[in-house]
């Protein structure tokens, strides 16, 4: 772009002659260079602009005149400003790269990759953060492979930003410990409740759905989270609503009844889609929510990874741009 701009200015100046005075436009070269080039490259483009200005000044027979000297001064000023802007941009890019590396490290600690195969099941996961330049947010997921069972959690922290990330870290840490120690899912949620009691205020909470994988199905426990979807190979889709409604994590003190679980038998190629409210609350330009039940047919792809890619692409096309909330999706398919 810088070289193209200076070439255009030079050609127009030669064709128009000295009476019009296009030479000051040569400063567009270093100005455009500062948008993407290094400081040295911007300076090199500036030197080329001054050289072209000298050659064209000789051709137009205006070299040494007052107007030509002012042109040299203006181009030199733009070159200095462009070099300064390039230096600031390079420094900001380095700072952003450092922040991204820290964010990637935090993501590997909080949201670790899930195993693609666990016993008779295949898994895939997708996470989209609503925060610009962020890879983690208030949504969470984890798969704990213990000697006794494989346990899964998908949740959503109330709120956004760093506070939500901190709360997600508390939930994941408690889950990873309790998944190995507790004999059942209600014991796991009780441990998470205790951890959140020390961390959350009275008005904060976390919705979550937990699952324990078995050879022929799963055990589900839902704490105020959107119900997972069961997708049959024949295209039948239904929500796996809990038999008894339970409050979100962090609000368990409001209810004295113990958590209730429900079991689901899965046939070969049956799928369960766990998701957060960022998926079903995504809206199109007309404000209509994403119809997940109607769009679940895209999960029929042979590979779970491909199936989630198609669902994420479908969600992005429906919204017409970035989604407004964090969204996590975990697909579980029985082989």
C-alpha positions as CSV (number, residue, x, y, z in Angstrom):
1,X,0.0,0.0,0.0
2,X,2.7,2.6,0.8
3,X,4.6,1.9,-2.5
4,X,1.3,1.9,-4.5
5,X,0.2,5.2,-3.1
6,X,3.6,6.9,-3.9
7,X,3.6,5.4,-7.4
8,X,0.1,6.8,-8.0
9,X,1.1,10.2,-6.7
10,X,4.3,10.2,-8.9
11,X,2.4,9.2,-12.1
12,X,-0.4,11.8,-11.5
13,X,2.2,14.5,-10.8
14,X,4.1,13.7,-14.0
15,X,0.9,13.8,-16.0
16,X,-0.6,16.9,-14.4
17,X,2.6,19.0,-14.5
18,X,4.0,21.4,-11.8
19,X,1.1,23.7,-11.7
20,X,-1.2,21.4,-9.6
21,X,1.3,20.4,-6.8
22,X,0.7,16.8,-5.9
23,X,4.1,16.4,-4.3
24,X,2.9,16.8,-0.7
25,X,0.8,13.7,-1.2
26,X,4.0,11.6,-1.2
27,X,3.7,11.8,2.6
28,X,0.9,9.1,2.3
29,X,3.6,6.5,1.8
30,X,5.2,6.7,5.3
31,X,1.8,7.3,6.8
32,X,0.4,4.0,5.4
33,X,3.7,2.3,6.3
34,X,3.3,3.1,10.0
35,X,0.1,1.0,10.1
36,X,1.9,-2.3,9.7
37,X,5.6,-1.8,9.1
38,X,8.4,-1.6,11.6
39,X,10.1,1.7,12.5
40,X,13.1,0.9,10.2
41,X,10.8,0.0,7.3
42,X,8.7,3.1,7.9
43,X,11.9,5.2,7.8
44,X,13.0,3.5,4.6
45,X,9.6,4.4,3.0
46,X,10.1,7.9,4.2
47,X,13.5,8.1,2.6
48,X,12.0,6.9,-0.7
49,X,9.3,9.5,-0.4
50,X,11.9,12.3,0.0
51,X,13.9,10.8,-2.9
52,X,10.8,10.8,-5.2
53,X,10.0,14.4,-4.1
54,X,13.5,15.4,-5.1
55,X,13.3,13.7,-8.5
56,X,9.9,15.0,-9.2
57,X,11.0,18.5,-8.1
58,X,13.8,18.4,-10.7
59,X,11.3,17.2,-13.3
60,X,8.8,19.9,-12.5
61,X,11.6,22.5,-12.2
62,X,10.5,23.6,-8.8
63,X,13.4,22.2,-6.7
64,X,14.7,24.9,-4.3
65,X,11.6,27.0,-4.5
66,X,9.7,28.0,-1.4
67,X,6.7,25.8,-2.0
68,X,9.0,22.8,-2.7
69,X,10.9,23.5,0.6
70,X,7.6,23.5,2.4
71,X,6.8,20.2,0.8
72,X,10.1,18.7,2.0
73,X,9.4,20.0,5.5
74,X,5.8,18.6,5.6
75,X,6.9,15.2,4.3
76,X,9.7,15.1,6.9
77,X,7.3,15.9,9.6
78,X,4.9,13.1,8.5
79,X,7.9,10.7,8.4
80,X,8.8,11.6,12.0
81,X,5.2,11.2,13.2
82,X,4.8,7.9,11.3
83,X,8.0,6.5,12.9
84,X,6.7,7.5,16.3
85,X,3.3,5.9,15.6
86,X,5.0,2.8,14.3
87,X,7.1,2.6,17.5
88,X,4.1,2.9,19.7
89,X,2.2,0.3,17.6
90,X,5.1,-2.2,17.8
91,X,5.3,-1.8,21.6
92,X,1.5,-2.3,22.0
93,X,1.7,-5.4,19.8
94,X,4.4,-6.8,22.0
95,X,2.4,-6.1,25.1
96,X,-0.7,-7.7,23.6
97,X,1.4,-10.8,22.7
98,X,2.5,-11.0,26.3
99,X,-1.1,-10.7,27.5
100,X,-2.2,-13.4,25.1
101,X,0.5,-15.7,26.2
102,X,-0.6,-15.3,29.9
103,X,-4.2,-15.8,28.8
104,X,-3.3,-19.0,27.0
105,X,-1.5,-20.2,30.0
106,X,-4.5,-19.4,32.2
107,X,-6.8,-21.2,29.7
108,X,-4.6,-24.3,29.9
109,X,-4.9,-24.3,33.6
110,X,-8.7,-23.5,33.8
111,X,-10.1,-25.0,30.6
112,X,-8.0,-28.0,29.8
113,X,-8.5,-30.1,26.6
114,X,-11.0,-32.9,27.1
115,X,-10.1,-36.5,26.1
116,X,-11.5,-37.4,22.7
117,X,-12.4,-40.9,23.8
118,X,-13.5,-42.2,27.2
119,X,-14.6,-45.8,27.3
120,X,-17.6,-46.2,25.0
121,X,-17.9,-42.4,24.5
122,X,-16.4,-39.8,22.2
123,X,-16.2,-36.1,23.3
124,X,-15.7,-32.7,21.7
125,X,-15.8,-29.2,23.2
126,X,-15.9,-25.7,22.0
127,X,-15.6,-22.4,23.9
128,X,-16.2,-18.9,22.7
129,X,-15.5,-15.9,24.9
130,X,-17.6,-12.7,24.4
131,X,-14.7,-10.5,25.6
132,X,-12.4,-9.1,22.9
133,X,-9.0,-10.8,22.8
134,X,-10.0,-13.2,25.6
135,X,-9.9,-17.0,25.4
136,X,-11.6,-17.6,28.8
137,X,-14.6,-16.1,30.6
138,X,-17.4,-17.1,33.0
139,X,-18.3,-20.4,31.4
140,X,-16.6,-23.5,32.5
141,X,-16.2,-27.2,31.7
142,X,-14.1,-30.1,32.9
143,X,-13.8,-33.9,32.5
144,X,-12.3,-35.7,35.5
145,X,-11.1,-39.3,34.7
146,X,-11.0,-41.0,38.1
147,X,-10.3,-44.7,38.8
148,X,-13.9,-45.2,39.7
149,X,-15.8,-43.1,37.2
150,X,-15.5,-40.4,34.6
151,X,-17.3,-37.2,35.7
152,X,-18.2,-34.1,33.7
153,X,-19.2,-30.6,34.6
154,X,-20.5,-27.7,32.4
155,X,-21.4,-24.5,34.1
156,X,-21.9,-20.8,33.8
157,X,-20.9,-18.1,36.3
158,X,-23.2,-15.2,36.9
159,X,-21.5,-12.0,35.6
160,X,-18.6,-11.4,33.3
161,X,-15.0,-10.3,33.4
162,X,-12.2,-11.2,35.8
163,X,-14.6,-11.8,38.7
164,X,-16.3,-14.5,36.7
165,X,-13.0,-16.1,35.7
166,X,-12.0,-16.2,39.3
167,X,-15.3,-17.8,40.4
168,X,-14.9,-20.3,37.5
169,X,-11.4,-21.2,38.8
170,X,-12.9,-21.8,42.3
171,X,-15.6,-24.2,40.9
172,X,-13.2,-26.1,38.7
173,X,-10.7,-26.5,41.5
174,X,-13.4,-27.8,43.9
175,X,-14.7,-30.2,41.2
176,X,-11.3,-31.6,40.3
177,X,-10.7,-32.4,44.0
178,X,-14.2,-33.7,44.8
179,X,-14.5,-35.8,41.6
180,X,-11.8,-38.1,43.0
181,X,-12.9,-38.2,46.6
182,X,-16.7,-38.2,46.6
183,X,-18.7,-41.5,45.9
184,X,-21.5,-39.8,44.0
185,X,-22.5,-36.6,42.3
186,X,-24.5,-35.0,45.2
187,X,-21.3,-35.3,47.2
188,X,-19.4,-33.4,44.5
189,X,-21.9,-30.6,44.4
190,X,-21.8,-30.4,48.2
191,X,-18.0,-29.8,48.0
192,X,-18.4,-27.2,45.4
193,X,-21.1,-25.4,47.5
194,X,-18.7,-25.2,50.4
195,X,-16.0,-23.7,48.2
196,X,-18.4,-21.2,46.8
197,X,-19.6,-20.2,50.3
198,X,-16.2,-19.0,51.1
199,X,-15.9,-17.1,47.8
200,X,-19.2,-15.7,46.7
201,X,-21.4,-13.0,48.0
202,X,-25.0,-13.6,48.9
203,X,-26.2,-12.5,45.4
204,X,-23.9,-14.5,43.2
205,X,-24.3,-18.0,41.9
206,X,-23.2,-20.6,39.4
207,X,-25.4,-22.7,37.2
208,X,-24.0,-26.2,36.4
209,X,-24.9,-29.6,35.1
210,X,-22.8,-32.6,36.2
211,X,-22.7,-36.0,34.6
212,X,-21.2,-39.4,35.5
213,X,-20.5,-41.7,32.5
214,X,-21.4,-45.3,32.7
215,X,-21.0,-48.1,30.1
216,X,-24.6,-47.8,28.8
217,X,-25.5,-44.3,29.7
218,X,-25.0,-41.3,32.1
219,X,-26.2,-40.1,35.5
220,X,-27.1,-36.4,35.4
221,X,-27.4,-33.8,38.1
222,X,-28.7,-30.3,37.2
223,X,-28.3,-27.2,39.4
224,X,-30.3,-24.5,37.6
225,X,-28.5,-24.9,34.3
226,X,-30.1,-25.2,30.8
227,X,-31.1,-28.8,30.3
228,X,-28.8,-30.8,28.0
229,X,-30.1,-32.1,24.7
230,X,-30.4,-35.8,23.8
231,X,-29.9,-36.2,20.0
232,X,-30.9,-39.6,18.6
233,X,-29.4,-41.0,15.3
234,X,-32.9,-40.7,13.7
235,X,-33.0,-37.0,14.3
236,X,-35.2,-37.0,17.3
237,X,-34.2,-34.3,19.8
238,X,-35.4,-33.7,23.3
239,X,-34.3,-31.9,26.4
240,X,-33.1,-33.8,29.5
241,X,-35.0,-31.8,32.1
242,X,-34.3,-32.8,35.7
243,X,-37.1,-34.5,37.6
244,X,-36.9,-31.9,40.4
245,X,-35.8,-28.3,39.9
246,X,-32.7,-27.4,42.0
247,X,-31.2,-23.9,42.7
248,X,-27.9,-22.9,41.2
249,X,-24.6,-23.6,43.1
250,X,-24.0,-20.9,45.7
251,X,-27.7,-20.8,46.6
252,X,-28.0,-24.3,48.0
253,X,-28.5,-22.9,51.5
254,X,-32.0,-21.8,50.4
255,X,-33.1,-25.4,50.0
256,X,-32.7,-28.2,52.5
257,X,-33.5,-31.1,50.2
258,X,-30.6,-33.1,48.9
259,X,-29.7,-33.1,45.2
260,X,-31.6,-35.6,43.0
261,X,-30.0,-37.4,40.1
262,X,-31.6,-39.1,37.1
263,X,-30.2,-41.8,34.9
264,X,-30.3,-42.0,31.1
265,X,-29.6,-45.1,29.0
266,X,-27.9,-44.3,25.7
267,X,-28.1,-46.4,22.6
268,X,-25.1,-46.5,20.1
269,X,-24.7,-43.1,18.3
270,X,-26.9,-41.3,20.8
271,X,-25.5,-37.9,21.7
272,X,-25.9,-35.5,24.6
273,X,-25.1,-31.8,24.0
274,X,-24.2,-29.8,27.1
275,X,-24.2,-26.1,26.6
276,X,-24.4,-22.7,28.4
277,X,-27.0,-20.0,28.0
278,X,-24.7,-18.1,25.7
279,X,-25.8,-20.5,23.0
280,X,-29.6,-20.4,23.4
281,X,-29.7,-16.7,24.3
282,X,-27.8,-15.7,21.1
283,X,-30.1,-13.5,18.9
284,X,-30.3,-12.6,15.3
285,X,-30.7,-9.1,13.9
286,X,-34.4,-9.2,14.7
287,X,-33.9,-10.2,18.3
288,X,-35.0,-13.8,17.9
289,X,-33.2,-16.4,20.1
290,X,-31.2,-19.1,18.5
291,X,-33.5,-22.2,18.0
292,X,-31.1,-24.8,19.3
293,X,-33.7,-27.6,19.2
294,X,-34.4,-26.9,15.5
295,X,-30.8,-26.6,14.6
296,X,-29.5,-29.7,16.4
297,X,-29.6,-31.6,13.2
298,X,-26.2,-30.3,12.3
299,X,-24.8,-32.6,14.9
300,X,-25.3,-35.5,12.6
301,X,-21.7,-35.3,11.3
302,X,-19.7,-38.5,11.6
303,X,-17.1,-37.0,13.9
304,X,-18.0,-35.1,17.1
305,X,-15.4,-32.4,16.4
306,X,-16.9,-31.8,13.0
307,X,-20.4,-31.7,14.4
308,X,-19.5,-29.0,16.9
309,X,-17.7,-27.0,14.2
310,X,-20.9,-27.0,12.1
311,X,-23.0,-26.0,15.1
312,X,-20.6,-23.2,16.0
313,X,-20.6,-22.0,12.4
314,X,-24.4,-22.2,12.3
315,X,-24.6,-20.1,15.5
316,X,-22.2,-17.5,14.1
317,X,-24.2,-17.2,10.8
318,X,-27.4,-16.9,12.7
319,X,-26.1,-14.1,14.9
320,X,-24.4,-12.4,12.0
321,X,-21.2,-11.6,14.0
322,X,-19.6,-12.2,17.4
323,X,-22.0,-13.5,20.1
324,X,-22.8,-11.2,23.1
325,X,-22.1,-13.7,25.8
326,X,-19.7,-16.5,26.6
327,X,-20.7,-19.8,25.1
328,X,-19.5,-23.4,25.9
329,X,-20.6,-26.6,24.2
330,X,-19.6,-30.1,25.1
331,X,-20.8,-33.0,22.9
332,X,-20.9,-36.6,24.2
333,X,-21.5,-39.4,21.7
334,X,-21.8,-43.1,22.6
335,X,-19.9,-45.2,20.1
